[in-house]
Amino acid sequence: MKSEFNYELKPGVKVRFIQNKQFKSVQMMISFIHELKNERELASRTLLAGILESSSAAYPNQHAITLKLAELYGATFGANTEVEGNLSLLNFVYSFVAPEYLKAGQSLLDESVDFLNQIIFHPRMENGMFKPEVFERQRTNLKTYIQGIVDNKQSEALVHVQRSYFDDPIQQNTPYGTETDYQELTNQDIVAAYDQMLRRDQVQITVMGDLDLDSLKRSLSKFEFRESARETLYEICYSQAAKDQVKVQTKTESVQQSKLDLIYHLPIDAHQDRMFYAAVVMNALLGGSPQSLLFQNVREKASMAYYAESSYSALRSMVLIQTGIQATNHDSVLTLIKEQIAALQQGDFSAEQLAKIKIELVNERQRMQDSPASSLEQAVLSELLARPLDSATQQNGIQAVTKQDVVAAASQLKLQTEFFLKGGMANGNH
């Protein structure tokens, strides 16, 4: 049994409290939400999250933070950034033992809020800048991480196909920015990003667990949020018009396994109800499951791919298909992929196939509701979309999808971009 409470802590700072006894811990996420204006913000906000996560004035290094978390009976903490459609979320994620599992009368709520307040509002500064060694260490770590993405050929192909497809430079990049961004960002840039975050960002505080509402309100009121004019959030879902001409790009590298990636425009986003779930089921049937057409027909029966999968982004109105293949099989694989999509559009799949896919999707949702982290992320996204996304709602939406719904969703797919990372000895682009 759970109850939900929503209120505004300060203008632009919203609280959503999901009161339940499902988990032995209390989950808390503080999300600073900003509509991205340029691609460089991807890197600056990611670097800022890394700096704030690693130290503060009260906890000057990772060791001090670890000791404090141990003192709080093994509380967990982390900071991260994510991109949801047009929005950037800089999250502080925290969990601690629920009062029920402590000594009578004991609660970690006040101490937890104080810890997070120190981390968020009292960073480790020196002469108005972040501690130089902290800044440099985090910047180096992220440059290395970005280089690792580029060195992974599956990730490299994904970046290339996104750059070919998206009109918006923000959507073209990884959610963490580029290596060039990290080389150019200065300590002063990150201090400015931090100040803007505190003044400008909308804030969503999501708390889930067995707590007393009045106690929670008293504790959260201790956060030092500024009284400022925060930006109004606009549309979370990114969209762009479909184009009539397919972009085709090939890059040759000395790699053994070639990558063929495609992006299809699908004008169904997360705001739509019935068709959103139809698109979810359609994607699972296409390539989002071991029971899917791409997996069964391209990878297993034809033995034409090392992997063949699809993913649907309801926040970007697109379906991405990724395959790992032999370069000589390019034309055959492309034909097979198009045949699987045509089969969905023509309803050439059985009721049994559809039923199995729906059962698999429902089981996934049931497993997600048993995960505190997944439940928390679901609650935050639900708030941003202003629509219910709890496990029961999603299961009902999936179960209601018919064969006709899947055909209707598949019929709206329109190929936009092909990128082929071709294995070979020569280097170059075409």
ZIDADA-V132962 format. One record per backbone hydrogen bond with DSSP energy under -0.5 kcal/mol. CO is the residue of the C=O (numbers start at 1). NH is the residue of the N-H. E is the energy in kcal/mol with one decimal. If there is no record, write none. Layout:
BEGIN
CO,NH,E  CO,NH,E
END
This chain:
BEGIN
3,19,-3.0  5,17,-3.2  7,9,-0.6  7,15,-3.2  10,13,-2.9  12,14,-0.6  12,203,-2.8  13,9,-2.3  13,10,-1.1  14,205,-3.3  15,7,-2.0  16,18,-0.6  16,207,-2.7  17,5,-2.4  17,19,-0.8  18,20,-0.7  18,209,-2.2  19,3,-2.0  24,98,-2.6  26,96,-1.8  27,208,-2.7  28,94,-2.9  29,31,-0.6  29,206,-2.8  30,32,-0.5  30,92,-2.1  31,33,-0.7  31,204,-2.4  32,90,-2.4  33,202,-1.9  34,36,-0.7  34,88,-3.3  38,41,-1.2  39,42,-1.2  39,43,-0.6  40,44,-2.1  41,45,-2.2  42,46,-1.3  43,47,-2.7  44,48,-2.0  45,49,-2.2  46,50,-1.9  47,51,-2.1  48,52,-2.6  49,53,-2.0  50,54,-1.1  51,55,-0.9  59,56,-2.3  61,65,-1.7  62,66,-2.6  63,67,-2.3  64,68,-2.0  65,69,-2.4  66,70,-2.1  67,71,-2.1  68,72,-1.4  69,74,-1.1  69,75,-1.7  70,73,-1.0  76,95,-2.0  78,93,-3.1  80,91,-2.9  82,84,-0.5  82,89,-3.0  83,85,-0.6  84,87,-2.1  86,36,-1.7  87,84,-2.6  88,34,-2.3  88,90,-0.5  89,82,-2.0  89,91,-0.7  90,32,-2.6  91,80,-2.0  91,93,-0.6  92,30,-2.4  93,78,-1.9  94,28,-2.8  95,76,-2.0  96,26,-3.4  98,101,-1.9  99,102,-2.0  103,106,-2.5  108,112,-2.3  109,113,-2.5  110,114,-2.3  111,115,-2.3  112,116,-2.4  113,117,-2.6  114,118,-2.1  115,119,-2.1  116,120,-2.8  117,121,-2.5  118,122,-1.4  122,57,-2.8  123,125,-0.9  124,131,-1.8  126,129,-1.3  129,126,-3.3  131,134,-0.8  131,135,-2.3  132,136,-2.7  133,137,-2.0  134,138,-2.3  135,139,-2.3  136,140,-2.5  137,141,-2.3  138,142,-2.1  139,143,-2.2  140,144,-2.2  141,145,-2.0  142,146,-2.7  143,147,-2.1  144,148,-1.8  145,149,-1.5  146,150,-2.0  147,151,-2.2  148,152,-1.1  151,153,-0.7  152,156,-2.6  153,157,-2.3  154,158,-1.7  155,159,-2.3  156,160,-2.2  157,161,-2.5  158,162,-2.1  159,163,-2.3  160,164,-1.8  161,165,-1.9  162,166,-2.7  168,171,-0.7  168,172,-1.1  169,173,-0.8  170,173,-0.6  174,177,-1.5  178,182,-1.5  179,183,-1.8  180,184,-1.8  181,185,-2.1  186,190,-1.6  187,191,-2.1  188,192,-2.2  189,193,-2.1  190,194,-2.4  191,195,-2.4  192,196,-2.4  193,197,-2.2  194,198,-2.1  195,199,-2.1  196,200,-3.2  196,201,-0.8  197,201,-1.0  200,231,-2.4  202,33,-3.4  203,14,-2.8  203,205,-0.5  204,31,-2.7  204,206,-0.6  205,16,-2.9  205,207,-0.5  206,29,-2.5  207,18,-3.2  208,27,-3.0  209,20,-0.9  209,211,-1.3  212,216,-2.3  213,217,-2.6  214,218,-2.2  215,219,-2.3  216,220,-2.9  217,221,-1.5  219,222,-1.8  220,223,-1.7  223,225,-1.0  226,228,-1.0  228,230,-1.1  236,86,-2.7  247,418,-2.9  249,420,-2.5  250,430,-2.4  251,422,-2.8  252,428,-1.2  253,255,-2.1  253,424,-2.9  256,258,-0.6  258,325,-2.5  259,261,-0.5  259,421,-3.0  260,323,-1.1  261,419,-2.9  262,321,-2.9  263,416,-2.5  263,417,-1.6  264,319,-2.4  265,414,-1.7  266,268,-2.6  269,272,-1.1  273,277,-1.8  274,278,-1.9  275,279,-2.3  276,280,-1.9  277,281,-2.3  278,282,-2.7  279,283,-2.5  280,284,-1.9  281,285,-2.3  282,286,-2.1  283,287,-3.0  283,288,-1.3  285,293,-2.8  286,294,-2.8  287,310,-2.0  289,292,-1.9  292,296,-2.6  293,297,-2.9  293,298,-0.7  294,298,-1.5  294,299,-1.7  295,300,-2.1  296,301,-2.7  297,302,-1.4  298,304,-2.6  298,305,-0.5  307,324,-2.0  309,322,-2.6  311,320,-2.8  312,314,-0.7  313,316,-0.8  313,317,-0.7  313,318,-1.4  314,270,-1.7  315,238,-3.0  317,266,-2.0  318,313,-2.6  319,264,-2.9  320,311,-2.2  321,262,-2.5  322,309,-2.4  323,260,-1.7  324,306,-3.6  324,307,-0.8  325,258,-2.3  326,329,-1.9  327,330,-1.5  329,333,-2.8  330,334,-2.5  331,335,-2.1  332,336,-2.3  333,337,-2.7  334,338,-2.1  335,339,-1.9  336,340,-1.9  337,341,-1.8  338,342,-2.3  339,343,-2.0  340,344,-1.7  341,345,-2.3  342,346,-1.8  343,348,-3.2  344,347,-0.9  347,349,-1.9  350,354,-2.0  351,355,-2.4  352,356,-2.4  353,357,-2.1  354,358,-2.3  355,359,-2.2  356,360,-2.2  357,361,-2.3  358,362,-2.5  359,363,-2.6  360,364,-1.9  361,365,-1.9  362,366,-2.1  363,367,-2.2  364,368,-2.1  365,369,-1.6  367,370,-1.0  368,371,-1.7  370,372,-0.6  371,375,-2.4  372,376,-2.2  373,377,-2.3  374,378,-2.4  375,379,-1.8  376,380,-2.0  377,381,-2.4  378,382,-2.3  379,383,-1.6  380,384,-1.9  381,385,-2.2  382,386,-1.0  382,387,-1.7  390,394,-2.3  391,395,-2.6  392,396,-2.3  393,397,-2.2  394,398,-2.4  395,399,-2.4  396,400,-1.5  398,401,-1.4  402,406,-1.9  403,407,-2.3  404,408,-2.4  405,409,-2.3  406,410,-2.9  407,411,-2.2  409,412,-1.5  410,413,-1.6  414,265,-3.0  416,247,-2.9  417,263,-2.0  418,249,-2.2  419,261,-2.8  419,421,-0.5  420,251,-2.7  420,422,-1.0  421,259,-2.2  422,253,-2.6  428,252,-2.2
END
